[in-house]
Amino acid sequence: MKVGDLVKIYGTVPSLVGVVTGIGMNGNFKSSEEVNSWNPNPDVHLVTKHGKRLCRMLTLELLNECR
């Protein structure tokens, strides 16, 4: 998962879709590969139509990867 990816959040009805803006507690990382060596389930910062959200990576489904 990288910054700019389109993701769907599990457990929201109707399903909530957002764009990844940062990875890690402070949003300092640009991809999950940078964090996975020491944290297999990092925080992911998202922007949705309802505003900003903070989710765990395992609660997200990747819909579309950025290039």
Secondary structure, 3 states (H helix, E strand, C coil): CECCCEEEECCCCCCEEEEEEEECCCCCECEHHHCCCCCCCCEEEEEECCEEEEEEHHHEEEEECCC
